[in-house]
Amino acid sequence: MTPSEPGYTEVLGGRMADAADDVRDMGRRVEEVLTRDPRDHHYAGTKMAYALRRAIEILVYADWSEDELLELVRDARQTALRHAAELRRECKECRS
């Protein structure tokens, strides 16, 4: 390898940066659409699924194990379920 040729870590870093850019882009798209139509959850879900895939790629490049990834997903799911339940309770109280 010559000094001008990128090594493995530089190429891997570039791929991670590209994936991070995709995650940011999906976040911007979701924000724009939900600002116009807060009920477009399907669109948000599909874009965030793509962002999640790219984020997982970054974590795998960073040597996260499958067990660590699954624990992260489980924790995120439990947090979201708890937040959704709290929101339902708050909205129900507002209607009463």
C-alpha positions in Angstrom: 0.0 0.0 0.0 1.4 3.4 -0.9 1.0 6.4 1.4 -1.7 7.8 -0.9 -3.8 4.6 -0.8 -6.4 4.5 2.0 -6.1 1.7 4.5 -8.8 -0.5 6.0 -9.5 1.9 8.9 -9.8 4.9 6.6 -12.2 3.1 4.2 -14.2 1.7 7.2 -14.4 5.1 8.7 -15.7 6.5 5.4 -18.3 3.8 5.3 -19.4 4.6 8.8 -19.6 8.3 8.0 -21.7 7.6 4.9 -24.0 5.5 7.0 -24.3 8.2 9.6 -25.1 10.7 6.8 -27.9 8.4 5.7 -29.3 8.3 9.2 -29.2 12.1 9.4 -30.9 12.3 6.0 -33.7 10.0 7.0 -34.2 12.0 10.2 -34.5 15.2 8.2 -37.0 13.6 5.8 -39.2 12.3 8.6 -39.1 15.7 10.4 -40.2 17.5 7.2 -43.0 15.1 6.5 -44.3 14.8 10.0 -44.2 18.6 10.3 -46.6 18.8 7.4 -48.7 15.7 8.3 -48.2 14.4 11.9 -50.2 11.3 11.1 -48.0 10.0 8.4 -46.6 7.3 10.7 -46.1 4.8 7.8 -43.7 7.1 6.0 -41.8 7.8 9.3 -41.6 4.1 10.0 -40.2 3.1 6.7 -37.6 5.9 6.7 -36.6 5.1 10.3 -36.3 1.4 9.5 -33.8 2.3 6.8 -32.0 4.6 9.3 -32.0 1.8 11.9 -30.4 -0.6 9.4 -27.7 1.9 8.6 -27.1 2.6 12.3 -26.8 -1.1 13.0 -24.2 -1.3 10.2 -22.2 1.4 12.0 -22.4 -0.5 15.3 -21.3 -3.8 13.7 -18.4 -2.0 12.1 -17.6 -0.8 15.6 -17.6 -4.4 16.8 -20.9 -4.5 18.7 -22.0 -8.1 19.2 -25.4 -9.5 18.1 -26.3 -9.8 21.8 -25.5 -6.1 22.4 -27.6 -5.1 19.4 -30.5 -7.2 20.5 -30.3 -5.7 24.0 -30.3 -2.2 22.5 -33.4 -3.0 20.4 -35.2 -4.6 23.4 -34.4 -1.6 25.6 -35.5 0.9 22.9 -38.8 -1.1 22.4 -39.5 -1.1 26.1 -38.8 2.6 26.4 -41.1 3.4 23.5 -43.9 1.3 24.8 -43.6 3.0 28.2 -43.6 6.5 26.5 -46.6 5.6 24.3 -48.6 4.4 27.3 -47.8 7.6 29.2 -48.9 9.6 26.2 -52.1 7.7 25.9 -52.8 8.3 29.6 -52.0 12.1 29.3 -54.2 12.4 26.2 -57.1 10.5 27.9 -56.8 12.9 30.9 -56.9 15.9 28.5 -60.2 14.6 26.9 -61.8 14.1 30.3 
